[in-house]
Amino acid sequence: MQQISPEEQLTDQQIINIMQLENQTAQITSNIQAFRSNQIIVYKTLRNEAVFKLIFSFIELLLLFLALALLPPPCQNTTLREFFIFAIIVNVMQAFQMLYLLLIIWCDLGEINQNENENRLPYPEFSFTNSKYLQDAISDYHNCYKFIKYLTILLDLVVFLFTQIVIFRNLYGSCRIGISEFDFTWGVAFTYLIMRYISLGIPILIFVIYLLVLPFAYCINVHNLQKINRVGASQENLKKLKIEMVGLDKISDDNECVICLQEFIEGEEFVRLDCHSYHVYHKICIADWLKARLECPKCRQPVKFD
């Protein structure tokens, strides 16, 4: 048989190590490429959402500017004018927020394309699960964007509440609804209000319902917990259990307690329930069981303390 020198063995081992290292490197590279592809997909999804919101904000701005510019003379001295001005400010803030988000996305995509073999973005990996998580991560990391985001939400909420007061206050005033001269003005105002009911009103309604239901849910939960605590057997009932001693003969078919799964030993104390002569348990085991539920561990029949 041909002998293999230590040098050849070492060389073979080195080749194996090199092959393993190459496989690991290829696997790591493949994982990085897959993660990078997922990053790009999520970023593009978020970019498309931001572009859609930006276009929608521009359309709203155009309608609001037209409504303000074409505001009929009878409506000039009403609060409708202030409403359109505030609504324009909010939409400008929303458009600026989306533009800022698009700028961040553009910079991050450039960072991804420049560093193909590593992830240098400061966001955690789970942020790239979907566009919502990514937007939340961007908001947490970029404080300026977070400030603009929450300021816009606050202003939008204030204008939403102000809009309802303005509209219902001016329905039958000098700029009353139903006159053809004011159709465009009221159309824009009601469109703005309906869109805000969809984006803000429904979440606010759900939150209010949650606050109203929460105390009742808490009371029901406490009542159920108290009911559960009252289900267990009292010490007085446990003392009524008939305690026997294990002898030489078997006390059941399997001669073991199904609660602790231990065999009965001669001299141990056990309890035989009335539901069946073979339903026997250690005294300590059945006592702990009955403190939690008043039923036989085997047949689930109610335990009677007579």
TORDO-681614 format. One line per 3 residues: number of its first residue (from 1); their letters; for each residue x, z, y of N, C-alpha, C. Coordinates in nm, 3 decimals. Example, Ala and Ser with C-alpha at 12.3 -4.5 7.8 and 13.67 -1.06 7.14 Angstrom:
TORDO-681614
1) AS) 1.319,0.780,-0.569,1.230,0.780,-0.450,1.320,0.780,-0.330  1.285,0.708,-0.225,1.367,0.714,-0.106,1.290,0.787,0.003
end
This chain:
TORDO-681614
1) MQQ) 0.085,0.000,-0.120,0.000,0.000,0.000,0.088,0.000,0.124  0.052,-0.082,0.221,0.133,-0.095,0.343,0.114,0.026,0.432  0.223,0.086,0.474,0.220,0.202,0.561,0.209,0.158,0.707
4) ISP) 0.126,0.234,0.787,0.109,0.205,0.929,0.193,0.302,1.007  0.277,0.250,1.092,0.368,0.335,1.169,0.290,0.414,1.273  0.342,0.530,1.318,0.277,0.608,1.424,0.258,0.529,1.551
7) EEQ) 0.354,0.435,1.579,0.340,0.356,1.701,0.217,0.267,1.693  0.192,0.206,1.572,0.076,0.120,1.557,-0.053,0.199,1.563  -0.052,0.322,1.502,-0.169,0.407,1.511,-0.200,0.443,1.655
10) LTD) -0.098,0.477,1.732,-0.117,0.511,1.873,-0.171,0.392,1.950  -0.120,0.276,1.920,-0.166,0.155,1.988,-0.314,0.129,1.957  -0.352,0.146,1.830,-0.493,0.128,1.793,-0.583,0.228,1.865
13) QQI) -0.536,0.351,1.874,-0.615,0.453,1.943,-0.628,0.421,2.092  -0.520,0.371,2.149,-0.526,0.332,2.290,-0.624,0.217,2.311  -0.626,0.124,2.217,-0.720,0.012,2.227,-0.864,0.062,2.220
16) INI) -0.888,0.157,2.130,-1.022,0.215,2.118,-1.062,0.285,2.246  -0.967,0.362,2.303,-0.996,0.433,2.429,-1.026,0.335,2.542  -0.949,0.227,2.547,-0.970,0.127,2.652,-1.107,0.062,2.636
19) MQL) -1.144,0.032,2.512,-1.276,-0.029,2.488,-1.389,0.066,2.526  -1.372,0.194,2.491,-1.474,0.291,2.529,-1.484,0.305,2.680  -1.368,0.305,2.748,-1.368,0.314,2.893,-1.435,0.193,2.956
22) ENQ) -1.408,0.075,2.901,-1.471,-0.046,2.953,-1.623,-0.043,2.933  -1.665,0.006,2.816,-1.810,0.015,2.791,-1.876,0.113,2.887  -1.808,0.228,2.910,-1.863,0.326,3.004,-1.870,0.269,3.145
25) TAQ) -1.763,0.198,3.184,-1.762,0.137,3.317,-1.873,0.033,3.332  -1.891,-0.048,3.227,-1.997,-0.149,3.231,-2.135,-0.084,3.238  -2.151,0.027,3.164,-2.280,0.097,3.167,-2.307,0.157,3.304
28) ITS) -2.202,0.219,3.363,-2.217,0.277,3.497,-2.249,0.169,3.599  -2.176,0.056,3.589,-2.201,-0.055,3.682,-2.344,-0.108,3.667  -2.389,-0.118,3.541,-2.526,-0.165,3.517,-2.629,-0.069,3.576
31) NIQ) -2.604,0.062,3.560,-2.697,0.161,3.616,-2.699,0.155,3.768  -2.579,0.138,3.827,-2.572,0.130,3.973,-2.646,0.006,4.024  -2.628,-0.106,3.954,-2.696,-0.229,3.995,-2.848,-0.216,3.983
34) AFR) -2.894,-0.149,3.874,-3.038,-0.129,3.858,-3.092,-0.037,3.967  -3.016,0.069,3.998,-3.059,0.161,4.103,-3.059,0.091,4.239  -2.958,0.008,4.262,-2.949,-0.066,4.388,-3.065,-0.164,4.402
37) SNQ) -3.100,-0.231,4.292,-3.214,-0.324,4.296,-3.343,-0.249,4.327  -3.359,-0.131,4.267,-3.479,-0.051,4.294,-3.481,-0.005,4.440  -3.364,0.033,4.492,-3.355,0.070,4.634,-3.405,-0.043,4.724
40) IIV) -3.357,-0.162,4.698,-3.393,-0.276,4.782,-3.543,-0.304,4.773  -3.600,-0.293,4.652,-3.744,-0.318,4.635,-3.826,-0.217,4.715  -3.789,-0.089,4.706,-3.864,0.016,4.777,-3.848,-0.002,4.928
43) YKT) -3.727,-0.036,4.973,-3.705,-0.058,5.116,-3.788,-0.176,5.166  -3.794,-0.282,5.089,-3.872,-0.399,5.132,-4.021,-0.367,5.134  -4.066,-0.286,5.038,-4.207,-0.244,5.040,-4.238,-0.163,5.165
46) LRN) -4.149,-0.068,5.197,-4.169,0.012,5.318,-4.160,-0.075,5.443  -4.071,-0.172,5.442,-4.059,-0.263,5.557,-4.186,-0.344,5.576  -4.243,-0.394,5.468,-4.368,-0.471,5.478,-4.481,-0.384,5.532
49) EAV) -4.488,-0.258,5.485,-4.591,-0.167,5.536,-4.572,-0.141,5.685  -4.447,-0.122,5.727,-4.419,-0.097,5.869,-4.453,-0.220,5.953  -4.422,-0.339,5.902,-4.455,-0.462,5.976,-4.606,-0.477,5.991
52) FKL) -4.679,-0.448,5.883,-4.826,-0.456,5.890,-4.881,-0.358,5.994  -4.831,-0.234,5.993,-4.879,-0.136,6.091,-4.840,-0.176,6.233  -4.722,-0.238,6.247,-4.679,-0.282,6.379,-4.770,-0.393,6.431
55) IFS) -4.802,-0.489,6.346,-4.892,-0.597,6.386,-5.029,-0.542,6.423  -5.077,-0.448,6.343,-5.207,-0.387,6.372,-5.204,-0.313,6.506  -5.093,-0.245,6.535,-5.081,-0.175,6.664,-5.080,-0.273,6.780
58) FIE) -5.012,-0.387,6.762,-5.009,-0.488,6.868,-5.149,-0.548,6.892  -5.223,-0.569,6.784,-5.360,-0.621,6.799,-5.447,-0.521,6.874  -5.435,-0.394,6.836,-5.511,-0.290,6.906,-5.470,-0.282,7.052
61) LLL) -5.339,-0.292,7.078,-5.292,-0.289,7.217,-5.350,-0.404,7.297  -5.353,-0.523,7.238,-5.407,-0.639,7.308,-5.555,-0.617,7.343  -5.632,-0.567,7.247,-5.774,-0.543,7.273,-5.794,-0.435,7.378
64) LFL) -5.713,-0.329,7.371,-5.727,-0.220,7.469,-5.689,-0.266,7.609  -5.582,-0.347,7.619,-5.543,-0.400,7.750,-5.653,-0.491,7.807  -5.709,-0.575,7.721,-5.817,-0.662,7.767,-5.939,-0.581,7.810
67) ALA) -5.972,-0.478,7.732,-6.088,-0.395,7.767,-6.065,-0.322,7.899  -5.940,-0.277,7.920,-5.910,-0.208,8.046,-5.910,-0.305,8.163  -5.852,-0.425,8.141,-5.846,-0.523,8.250,-5.983,-0.579,8.284
70) LLP) -6.068,-0.594,8.183,-6.202,-0.651,8.205,-6.310,-0.544,8.217  -6.267,-0.422,8.248,-6.364,-0.313,8.259,-6.461,-0.341,8.373  -6.591,-0.345,8.346,-6.689,-0.376,8.452,-6.686,-0.272,8.563
73) PPC) -6.722,-0.312,8.686,-6.721,-0.216,8.799,-6.801,-0.089,8.775  -6.920,-0.095,8.710,-6.992,0.030,8.687,-6.917,0.129,8.598  -6.823,0.078,8.517,-6.748,0.166,8.426,-6.618,0.216,8.487
76) QNT) -6.584,0.168,8.606,-6.457,0.206,8.667,-6.450,0.355,8.698  -6.562,0.412,8.736,-6.563,0.553,8.776,-6.602,0.648,8.662  -6.605,0.597,8.539,-6.638,0.681,8.424,-6.509,0.720,8.350
79) TLR) -6.525,0.806,8.251,-6.409,0.849,8.171,-6.366,0.743,8.070  -6.438,0.632,8.061,-6.395,0.524,7.972,-6.259,0.469,8.014  -6.235,0.466,8.143,-6.106,0.416,8.192,-5.992,0.504,8.142
82) EFF) -6.008,0.637,8.153,-5.905,0.728,8.104,-5.887,0.714,7.952  -5.999,0.692,7.884,-5.990,0.675,7.739,-5.903,0.556,7.702  -5.925,0.441,7.767,-5.846,0.323,7.736,-5.698,0.344,7.769
85) IFA) -5.670,0.415,7.877,-5.531,0.442,7.914,-5.464,0.529,7.808  -5.532,0.637,7.766,-5.475,0.725,7.663,-5.459,0.652,7.530  -5.556,0.568,7.496,-5.547,0.493,7.371,-5.430,0.396,7.375
88) IIV) -5.404,0.335,7.490,-5.288,0.246,7.504,-5.159,0.324,7.485  -5.151,0.443,7.542,-5.030,0.525,7.528,-5.004,0.558,7.381  -5.110,0.597,7.310,-5.096,0.630,7.168,-5.050,0.509,7.088
91) NVM) -5.108,0.393,7.113,-5.069,0.273,7.040,-4.927,0.230,7.072  -4.884,0.250,7.196,-4.745,0.221,7.231,-4.652,0.312,7.152  -4.688,0.441,7.140,-4.608,0.535,7.061,-4.604,0.493,6.914
94) QAF) -4.717,0.451,6.860,-4.721,0.406,6.721,-4.636,0.282,6.700  -4.644,0.188,6.793,-4.562,0.067,6.782,-4.414,0.101,6.791  -4.378,0.193,6.881,-4.238,0.234,6.894,-4.191,0.304,6.767
97) QML) -4.277,0.385,6.707,-4.242,0.452,6.582,-4.213,0.351,6.472  -4.297,0.248,6.459,-4.275,0.147,6.357,-4.148,0.066,6.384  -4.123,0.036,6.511,-3.999,-0.035,6.546,-3.876,0.048,6.511
100) YLL) -3.883,0.176,6.539,-3.772,0.267,6.506,-3.752,0.273,6.354  -3.863,0.279,6.279,-3.854,0.280,6.133,-3.794,0.150,6.081  -3.833,0.038,6.137,-3.775,-0.091,6.096,-3.626,-0.097,6.126
103) LII) -3.583,-0.036,6.238,-3.440,-0.032,6.270,-3.365,0.051,6.166  -3.421,0.164,6.127,-3.357,0.248,6.024,-3.348,0.173,5.892  -3.456,0.105,5.854,-3.457,0.028,5.729,-3.352,-0.082,5.734
106) WCD) -3.340,-0.151,5.847,-3.241,-0.258,5.861,-3.099,-0.203,5.846  -3.071,-0.088,5.906,-2.938,-0.027,5.894,-2.910,0.018,5.751  -3.010,0.077,5.685,-2.990,0.123,5.547,-2.971,0.007,5.451
109) LGE) -3.045,-0.101,5.469,-3.026,-0.219,5.384,-2.887,-0.278,5.404  -2.838,-0.277,5.527,-2.701,-0.323,5.551,-2.600,-0.235,5.482  -2.624,-0.104,5.479,-2.534,-0.011,5.408,-2.536,-0.038,5.258
112) INQ) -2.652,-0.070,5.204,-2.662,-0.100,5.061,-2.587,-0.228,5.027  -2.600,-0.330,5.109,-2.534,-0.458,5.083,-2.383,-0.448,5.098  -2.335,-0.362,5.186,-2.191,-0.347,5.206,-2.125,-0.267,5.094
115) NEN) -2.199,-0.173,5.034,-2.143,-0.088,4.927,-2.224,-0.112,4.800  -2.186,-0.219,4.728,-2.264,-0.258,4.612,-2.242,-0.166,4.492  -2.127,-0.100,4.484,-2.094,-0.022,4.365,-2.112,0.128,4.382
118) ENR) -2.167,0.172,4.494,-2.189,0.316,4.513,-2.303,0.336,4.613  -2.361,0.455,4.604,-2.473,0.490,4.691,-2.423,0.583,4.801  -2.420,0.535,4.923,-2.374,0.615,5.036,-2.488,0.662,5.125
121) LPY) -2.610,0.633,5.086,-2.723,0.678,5.166,-2.745,0.828,5.148  -2.787,0.898,5.253,-2.797,1.044,5.246,-2.924,1.095,5.178  -3.011,1.006,5.134,-3.139,1.050,5.078,-3.123,1.080,4.928
124) PEF) -3.199,1.176,4.875,-3.193,1.204,4.730,-3.247,1.087,4.649  -3.208,1.082,4.521,-3.243,0.967,4.437,-3.394,0.954,4.417  -3.465,1.068,4.408,-3.610,1.059,4.385,-3.683,0.997,4.504
127) SFT) -3.615,0.985,4.619,-3.677,0.925,4.737,-3.710,0.778,4.714  -3.642,0.716,4.618,-3.662,0.573,4.595,-3.765,0.548,4.484  -3.847,0.650,4.455,-3.956,0.631,4.358,-4.062,0.539,4.414
130) NSK) -4.101,0.562,4.539,-4.197,0.475,4.606,-4.173,0.482,4.756  -4.248,0.402,4.831,-4.226,0.391,4.975,-4.263,0.519,5.049  -4.361,0.593,4.999,-4.402,0.718,5.065,-4.290,0.821,5.060
133) YLQ) -4.229,0.839,4.941,-4.119,0.933,4.928,-4.001,0.892,5.016  -3.977,0.762,5.023,-3.866,0.714,5.106,-3.893,0.741,5.253  -4.015,0.718,5.298,-4.049,0.745,5.438,-4.037,0.894,5.469
136) DAI) -4.077,0.979,5.376,-4.062,1.123,5.396,-3.915,1.162,5.404  -3.831,1.100,5.320,-3.688,1.130,5.324,-3.626,1.084,5.455  -3.666,0.967,5.503,-3.617,0.919,5.632,-3.659,1.013,5.743
139) SDY) -3.783,1.060,5.737,-3.833,1.153,5.838,-3.756,1.285,5.835  -3.720,1.332,5.716,-3.645,1.458,5.706,-3.502,1.444,5.756  -3.443,1.327,5.738,-3.302,1.310,5.775,-3.286,1.271,5.922
142) HNC) -3.376,1.189,5.975,-3.366,1.143,6.113,-3.460,1.228,6.200  -3.404,1.323,6.270,-3.485,1.417,6.348,-3.559,1.348,6.463  -3.497,1.248,6.523,-3.562,1.177,6.633,-3.686,1.104,6.583
145) YKF) -3.674,1.040,6.468,-3.790,0.971,6.411,-3.898,1.072,6.373  -3.859,1.187,6.320,-3.956,1.290,6.284,-4.031,1.338,6.408  -3.959,1.358,6.519,-4.023,1.404,6.643,-4.125,1.302,6.692
148) IKY) -4.086,1.174,6.692,-4.177,1.068,6.737,-4.299,1.059,6.645  -4.276,1.075,6.516,-4.385,1.065,6.418,-4.491,1.172,6.441  -4.446,1.298,6.453,-4.544,1.407,6.468,-4.603,1.411,6.608
151) LTI) -4.528,1.369,6.708,-4.583,1.359,6.842,-4.693,1.254,6.847  -4.672,1.142,6.779,-4.773,1.037,6.774,-4.899,1.085,6.704  -4.881,1.157,6.594,-4.998,1.211,6.522,-5.076,1.308,6.609
154) LLD) -5.003,1.394,6.682,-5.069,1.491,6.770,-5.146,1.421,6.882  -5.083,1.323,6.947,-5.151,1.250,7.054,-5.270,1.171,7.001  -5.253,1.112,6.883,-5.363,1.037,6.822,-5.482,1.128,6.793
157) LVV) -5.454,1.248,6.747,-5.561,1.344,6.719,-5.633,1.386,6.847  -5.555,1.411,6.953,-5.615,1.450,7.081,-5.703,1.338,7.136  -5.653,1.216,7.133,-5.730,1.102,7.183,-5.853,1.078,7.096
160) FLF) -5.840,1.100,6.966,-5.955,1.085,6.875,-6.068,1.181,6.912  -6.033,1.306,6.939,-6.135,1.404,6.981,-6.190,1.370,7.120  -6.100,1.326,7.209,-6.142,1.290,7.344,-6.234,1.168,7.342
163) TQI) -6.207,1.075,7.250,-6.287,0.952,7.240,-6.432,0.983,7.208  -6.454,1.075,7.116,-6.592,1.108,7.079,-6.668,1.166,7.198  -6.601,1.251,7.275,-6.666,1.309,7.393,-6.699,1.201,7.495
166) VIF) -6.602,1.112,7.519,-6.619,1.006,7.619,-6.733,0.912,7.580  -6.732,0.869,7.454,-6.832,0.771,7.411,-6.973,0.828,7.418  -6.992,0.945,7.363,-7.128,1.002,7.363,-7.170,1.050,7.501
169) RNL) -7.073,1.071,7.587,-7.105,1.113,7.724,-7.150,0.994,7.808  -7.101,0.875,7.776,-7.130,0.757,7.859,-7.226,0.659,7.794  -7.288,0.699,7.682,-7.378,0.606,7.615,-7.494,0.563,7.704
172) YGS) -7.547,0.654,7.781,-7.665,0.625,7.863,-7.641,0.655,8.010  -7.514,0.643,8.053,-7.482,0.662,8.194,-7.483,0.531,8.270  -7.400,0.524,8.373,-7.392,0.401,8.454,-7.336,0.285,8.374
175) CRI) -7.258,0.317,8.270,-7.202,0.212,8.182,-7.270,0.220,8.046  -7.401,0.214,8.047,-7.479,0.242,7.927,-7.467,0.130,7.825  -7.482,0.169,7.700,-7.474,0.074,7.590,-7.602,-0.009,7.583
178) GIS) -7.590,-0.132,7.533,-7.706,-0.220,7.518,-7.713,-0.328,7.622  -7.637,-0.317,7.730,-7.634,-0.421,7.833,-7.523,-0.519,7.798  -7.553,-0.648,7.803,-7.458,-0.751,7.760,-7.328,-0.746,7.839
181) EFD) -7.335,-0.700,7.962,-7.215,-0.693,8.046,-7.111,-0.597,7.989  -7.157,-0.497,7.914,-7.067,-0.393,7.864,-7.041,-0.407,7.714  -7.082,-0.518,7.652,-7.068,-0.532,7.506,-6.922,-0.527,7.461
184) FTW) -6.835,-0.599,7.531,-6.694,-0.602,7.491,-6.631,-0.464,7.507  -6.663,-0.396,7.616,-6.607,-0.262,7.640,-6.647,-0.165,7.530  -6.775,-0.162,7.499,-6.822,-0.072,7.394,-6.776,-0.117,7.256
187) GVA) -6.762,-0.247,7.236,-6.714,-0.296,7.107,-6.573,-0.247,7.077  -6.485,-0.256,7.177,-6.348,-0.208,7.159,-6.346,-0.057,7.140  -6.427,0.015,7.218,-6.430,0.161,7.207,-6.478,0.206,7.070
190) FTY) -6.585,0.144,7.021,-6.638,0.182,6.890,-6.544,0.140,6.777  -6.478,0.025,6.792,-6.381,-0.017,6.691,-6.266,0.082,6.682  -6.217,0.125,6.797,-6.111,0.225,6.799,-6.158,0.354,6.732
193) LIM) -6.280,0.397,6.763,-6.332,0.522,6.707,-6.349,0.511,6.556  -6.400,0.398,6.507,-6.419,0.380,6.363,-6.286,0.382,6.290  -6.185,0.314,6.345,-6.053,0.313,6.282,-5.993,0.453,6.277
196) RYI) -6.017,0.532,6.382,-5.964,0.669,6.383,-6.042,0.759,6.287  -6.169,0.730,6.268,-6.245,0.806,6.168,-6.188,0.780,6.028  -6.145,0.658,6.004,-6.088,0.625,5.873,-5.952,0.691,5.855
199) SLG) -5.866,0.681,5.956,-5.728,0.731,5.943,-5.714,0.880,5.967  -5.800,0.938,6.054,-5.788,1.080,6.088,-5.911,1.161,6.048  -6.028,1.104,6.068,-6.151,1.180,6.045,-6.170,1.222,5.901
202) IPI) -6.145,1.130,5.807,-6.163,1.162,5.665,-6.065,1.270,5.619  -5.934,1.260,5.649,-5.844,1.371,5.612,-5.883,1.504,5.676  -5.926,1.501,5.803,-5.969,1.625,5.868,-6.091,1.683,5.797
205) LIF) -6.186,1.596,5.760,-6.306,1.642,5.690,-6.271,1.703,5.555  -6.180,1.640,5.483,-6.137,1.695,5.354,-6.070,1.830,5.373  -5.988,1.842,5.477,-5.920,1.970,5.504,-6.020,2.079,5.539
208) VIY) -6.120,2.045,5.620,-6.223,2.145,5.657,-6.303,2.188,5.534  -6.341,2.091,5.450,-6.414,2.124,5.327,-6.328,2.214,5.238  -6.200,2.184,5.231,-6.109,2.266,5.150,-6.104,2.409,5.202
211) LLV) -6.098,2.425,5.334,-6.095,2.559,5.392,-6.226,2.634,5.366  -6.338,2.561,5.366,-6.467,2.625,5.340,-6.483,2.662,5.193  -6.431,2.579,5.105,-6.448,2.602,4.962,-6.347,2.705,4.910
214) LPF) -6.231,2.714,4.975,-6.124,2.801,4.925,-6.167,2.946,4.908  -6.236,3.010,5.005,-6.278,3.150,4.983,-6.370,3.167,4.863  -6.464,3.071,4.844,-6.554,3.080,4.729,-6.477,3.063,4.598
217) AYC) -6.381,2.969,4.597,-6.300,2.950,4.477,-6.218,3.075,4.446  -6.167,3.138,4.551,-6.089,3.261,4.532,-6.177,3.372,4.474  -6.298,3.386,4.528,-6.390,3.491,4.479,-6.429,3.465,4.333
220) INV) -6.456,3.338,4.301,-6.492,3.304,4.163,-6.375,3.332,4.069  -6.254,3.300,4.114,-6.136,3.323,4.031,-6.115,3.472,4.008  -6.130,3.552,4.114,-6.115,3.697,4.100,-6.221,3.752,4.006
223) HNL) -6.345,3.702,4.020,-6.453,3.748,3.933,-6.424,3.715,3.786  -6.371,3.595,3.762,-6.338,3.557,3.624,-6.225,3.643,3.569  -6.125,3.672,3.653,-6.016,3.758,3.608,-6.066,3.897,3.575
226) QKI) -6.154,3.950,3.659,-6.211,4.082,3.630,-6.294,4.079,3.502  -6.366,3.967,3.483,-6.446,3.954,3.362,-6.358,3.949,3.238  -6.246,3.877,3.251,-6.152,3.870,3.139,-6.095,4.007,3.108
229) NRV) -6.063,4.081,3.215,-6.007,4.215,3.194,-6.107,4.309,3.128  -6.236,4.285,3.151,-6.338,4.371,3.091,-6.371,4.332,2.948  -6.321,4.215,2.902,-6.355,4.168,2.768,-6.288,4.252,2.661
232) GAS) -6.166,4.298,2.685,-6.091,4.372,2.584,-6.156,4.503,2.545  -6.118,4.549,2.426,-6.173,4.675,2.374,-6.113,4.794,2.448  -6.193,4.896,2.467,-6.147,5.019,2.531,-6.079,5.109,2.428
235) QEN) -6.012,5.213,2.477,-5.946,5.307,2.387,-6.047,5.380,2.299  -6.164,5.406,2.354,-6.267,5.474,2.275,-6.311,5.388,2.157  -6.326,5.258,2.180,-6.365,5.169,2.070,-6.254,5.154,1.967
238) LKK) -6.129,5.150,2.015,-6.017,5.138,1.922,-6.008,5.259,1.830  -6.046,5.375,1.879,-6.042,5.496,1.796,-6.148,5.493,1.686  -6.250,5.406,1.703,-6.356,5.396,1.603,-6.316,5.310,1.484
241) LKI) -6.203,5.240,1.493,-6.159,5.155,1.382,-6.122,5.242,1.261  -6.161,5.197,1.144,-6.131,5.270,1.022,-5.990,5.235,0.976  -5.903,5.334,0.975,-5.762,5.313,0.941,-5.741,5.351,0.795
244) EMV) -5.672,5.262,0.721,-5.640,5.287,0.581,-5.489,5.278,0.562  -5.445,5.319,0.442,-5.303,5.316,0.408,-5.279,5.213,0.299  -5.170,5.138,0.310,-5.135,5.039,0.209,-5.086,5.110,0.084
247) GLD) -5.144,5.072,-0.029,-5.103,5.130,-0.156,-5.019,5.034,-0.237  -5.024,5.050,-0.368,-4.946,4.963,-0.456,-5.014,4.828,-0.477  -5.146,4.824,-0.468,-5.219,4.699,-0.491,-5.223,4.614,-0.364
250) KIS) -5.241,4.483,-0.386,-5.256,4.392,-0.273,-5.388,4.419,-0.201  -5.386,4.410,-0.071,-5.507,4.434,0.006,-5.572,4.304,0.055  -5.504,4.190,0.029,-5.560,4.058,0.061,-5.494,3.954,-0.026
253) DDN) -5.538,3.828,-0.016,-5.481,3.722,-0.098,-5.333,3.701,-0.070  -5.298,3.685,0.056,-5.159,3.661,0.093,-5.083,3.790,0.121  -5.155,3.901,0.133,-5.095,4.033,0.154,-5.005,4.035,0.277
256) ECV) -5.050,3.972,0.385,-4.975,3.975,0.510,-5.070,3.977,0.629  -5.018,4.026,0.740,-5.094,4.031,0.866,-5.078,3.898,0.937  -5.189,3.830,0.966,-5.180,3.698,1.028,-5.141,3.705,1.175
259) ICL) -5.139,3.823,1.233,-5.100,3.836,1.373,-4.949,3.836,1.387  -4.882,3.921,1.308,-4.735,3.928,1.315,-4.667,3.852,1.203  -4.748,3.803,1.104,-4.697,3.725,0.990,-4.598,3.804,0.905
262) QEF) -4.614,3.935,0.901,-4.530,4.022,0.817,-4.613,4.074,0.701  -4.548,4.087,0.585,-4.618,4.140,0.469,-4.645,4.289,0.485  -4.752,4.332,0.419,-4.784,4.475,0.421,-4.692,4.549,0.326
265) IEG) -4.643,4.662,0.372,-4.553,4.747,0.293,-4.626,4.876,0.258  -4.596,4.926,0.143,-4.661,5.049,0.098,-4.639,5.161,0.199  -4.747,5.228,0.234,-4.742,5.339,0.328,-4.776,5.301,0.471
268) EEF) -4.790,5.169,0.502,-4.825,5.126,0.637,-4.974,5.146,0.663  -5.006,5.167,0.789,-5.146,5.180,0.829,-5.202,5.041,0.860  -5.324,5.016,0.813,-5.388,4.888,0.840,-5.536,4.910,0.868
271) VRL) -5.598,4.806,0.924,-5.740,4.809,0.958,-5.809,4.693,0.887  -5.922,4.722,0.822,-6.001,4.620,0.755,-6.129,4.597,0.836  -6.147,4.476,0.888,-6.265,4.447,0.969,-6.386,4.421,0.882
274) DCH) -6.503,4.439,0.940,-6.628,4.429,0.865,-6.665,4.286,0.828  -6.610,4.187,0.898,-6.650,4.048,0.873,-6.611,4.000,0.733  -6.499,4.052,0.676,-6.457,4.013,0.542,-6.361,4.119,0.489
277) SYH) -6.367,4.140,0.360,-6.283,4.245,0.301,-6.135,4.210,0.303  -6.103,4.079,0.310,-5.964,4.037,0.314,-5.910,4.018,0.456  -5.992,4.044,0.555,-5.946,4.033,0.694,-5.886,4.166,0.736
280) VYH) -5.757,4.182,0.701,-5.686,4.308,0.723,-5.565,4.281,0.814  -5.532,4.381,0.894,-5.425,4.366,0.993,-5.356,4.500,1.013  -5.232,4.493,1.058,-5.164,4.616,1.095,-5.240,4.686,1.207
283) KIC) -5.236,4.815,1.207,-5.308,4.894,1.308,-5.263,4.857,1.449  -5.132,4.850,1.471,-5.079,4.819,1.604,-5.114,4.676,1.644  -5.104,4.583,1.547,-5.129,4.441,1.577,-5.274,4.419,1.619
286) IAD) -5.368,4.474,1.541,-5.509,4.451,1.573,-5.550,4.524,1.700  -5.485,4.637,1.729,-5.516,4.709,1.854,-5.476,4.625,1.975  -5.356,4.566,1.971,-5.312,4.480,2.082,-5.400,4.356,2.093
289) WLK) -5.441,4.303,1.977,-5.528,4.184,1.978,-5.663,4.215,2.041  -5.723,4.324,2.001,-5.857,4.358,2.050,-5.857,4.398,2.197  -5.743,4.436,2.250,-5.736,4.464,2.394,-5.751,4.336,2.476
292) ARL) -5.720,4.222,2.414,-5.729,4.093,2.484,-5.860,4.020,2.454  -5.909,4.031,2.328,-6.032,3.960,2.291,-6.101,4.034,2.177  -6.232,4.037,2.183,-6.313,4.111,2.085,-6.360,4.018,1.974
295) ECP) -6.266,3.964,1.896,-6.303,3.876,1.786,-6.198,3.886,1.678  -6.240,3.851,1.557,-6.148,3.856,1.443,-6.046,3.743,1.455  -5.918,3.770,1.434,-5.817,3.663,1.445,-5.835,3.551,1.344
298) KCR) -5.900,3.578,1.230,-5.917,3.476,1.127,-6.045,3.395,1.145  -6.158,3.462,1.147,-6.287,3.391,1.149,-6.350,3.383,1.287  -6.292,3.450,1.385,-6.340,3.448,1.525,-6.480,3.508,1.542
301) QPV) -6.523,3.587,1.447,-6.651,3.655,1.464,-6.634,3.779,1.551  -6.736,3.816,1.627,-6.724,3.935,1.713,-6.700,4.061,1.630  -6.614,4.146,1.683,-6.582,4.272,1.616,-6.681,4.378,1.663
304) KFD) -6.740,4.449,1.568,-6.837,4.554,1.599,-6.771,4.690,1.581  -6.795,4.778,1.676,-6.741,4.914,1.670,-6.857,5.010,1.642  -6.888,5.029,1.514,-7.000,5.118,1.476,-6.945,5.248,1.418
end
